[in-house]
Amino acid sequence: MTLYWIKKVNGKKQRIWNYGRSRGLKEAKNILGDVEKEVKLLLKNKKQIKILEVGCGYGRILLELKKKYKDRVETFGINKEPRWNLKLIEVFGVAEGIFSKKEIAKNLPKLVICDVNNKIPFKNNTFDFVFSERTIQYLSNKAKYLEELNRVTTKDGTILTDIQNGTENRWEIFKKGKKVNIYSILSQKKGIKLQKEKGNPKDKFLRMQKQSNFKLNLTLVSSQDLHKLNPDKWGTKSTFNSK
Ligand SMILES: C[S@@+](CC[C@H](N)C(=O)[O-])C[C@H]1O[C@@H](n2cnc3c(N)ncnc32)[C@H](O)[C@@H]1O
């Protein structure tokens, strides 16, 4: 994945960022709704909150939240690829004018490079707010991932994530040989609200309050890299058996 492209604009070299990794609070409104509203709600009851974005790309949302809420938010991010590191987030944050060169170092998120297909590398009940945008589609065990998002969230904490099962059917679930839709499974769970993505109404995003016992009871049978099957597609399809 290209980190950025260099293009000459009016004789001056300029970085062109990868749009799919640079979404900010404004762009997130079309996918996850009002991310900032969730932060404001949590800050009504707590002086300081911990925030995690899984799959943060250039970390724009984490930088924007830090800029607005300063020490009231402690920000953490996860990326998979070692090249999508803190140095890149630093260069991005300065180039985009979110922080000055002098200010950026102390406002960077804490970044972990890892593969969350296995586990989210944090203890239970760590974050007040956990969100994830355009990341679940790359994971093989999407059901385990949703359970992991819930696990690392604190009691009274909030989770926002897209599901990515609209335009492309990336979830395939069988119950006694019959197909079941992930949205109908999720809509029966306590504490979950599903809403249409504003920018892509075929898809829904999930808002969830931390649940003390959140199990989807989906057993992963196989996963397929859709891009390998068809270069016009991307992401992973996960096939499950439901108990
Ligand atoms: C399409 S980008 C989305 C970036 C950002 N959320 C946005 O919407 O602009 C997908 C992100 O998911 C991360 N990612 C993909 N697969 C992952 C995995 N298995 N473990 C951890 N992160 C992963 C990538 O590193 C990248 O940051």
PDBQT file of the ligand as one rigid body, heavy atoms in Angstrom, charges set to zero:
ROOT
HETATM    1  C1  LIG A 301      -8.947   1.327   4.594  1.00  0.00    +0.000 C 
HETATM    2  S1  LIG A 301      -7.920   1.715   5.959  1.00  0.00    +0.000 S 
HETATM    3  C2  LIG A 301      -9.024   2.711   6.941  1.00  0.00    +0.000 C 
HETATM    4  C3  LIG A 301      -8.286   3.821   7.656  1.00  0.00    +0.000 C 
HETATM    5  C4  LIG A 301      -9.163   4.826   8.409  1.00  0.00    +0.000 C 
HETATM    6  N1  LIG A 301      -9.957   4.175   9.412  1.00  0.00    +0.000 N 
HETATM    7  C5  LIG A 301     -10.040   5.582   7.454  1.00  0.00    +0.000 C 
HETATM    8  O1  LIG A 301     -11.243   5.264   7.397  1.00  0.00    +0.000 OA
HETATM    9  O2  LIG A 301      -9.564   6.487   6.765  1.00  0.00    +0.000 OA
HETATM   10  C6  LIG A 301      -7.844   0.175   6.826  1.00  0.00    +0.000 C 
HETATM   11  C7  LIG A 301      -7.020   0.207   8.094  1.00  0.00    +0.000 C 
HETATM   12  O3  LIG A 301      -7.151  -1.063   8.726  1.00  0.00    +0.000 OA
HETATM   13  C8  LIG A 301      -5.885  -1.531   9.155  1.00  0.00    +0.000 C 
HETATM   14  N2  LIG A 301      -5.926  -2.995   9.118  1.00  0.00    +0.000 N 
HETATM   15  C9  LIG A 301      -6.283  -3.808   8.082  1.00  0.00    +0.000 A 
HETATM   16  N3  LIG A 301      -6.201  -5.098   8.424  1.00  0.00    +0.000 NA
HETATM   17  C10 LIG A 301      -5.772  -5.113   9.718  1.00  0.00    +0.000 A 
HETATM   18  C11 LIG A 301      -5.455  -6.160  10.644  1.00  0.00    +0.000 A 
HETATM   19  N4  LIG A 301      -5.572  -7.435  10.304  1.00  0.00    +0.000 N 
HETATM   20  N5  LIG A 301      -5.021  -5.807  11.873  1.00  0.00    +0.000 NA
HETATM   21  C12 LIG A 301      -4.905  -4.503  12.226  1.00  0.00    +0.000 A 
HETATM   22  N6  LIG A 301      -5.204  -3.481  11.405  1.00  0.00    +0.000 NA
HETATM   23  C13 LIG A 301      -5.627  -3.777  10.165  1.00  0.00    +0.000 A 
HETATM   24  C14 LIG A 301      -4.880  -0.914   8.180  1.00  0.00    +0.000 C 
HETATM   25  O4  LIG A 301      -3.607  -0.821   8.763  1.00  0.00    +0.000 OA
HETATM   26  C15 LIG A 301      -5.535   0.451   7.918  1.00  0.00    +0.000 C 
HETATM   27  O5  LIG A 301      -5.132   1.375   8.879  1.00  0.00    +0.000 OA
ENDROOT
TORSDOF 0
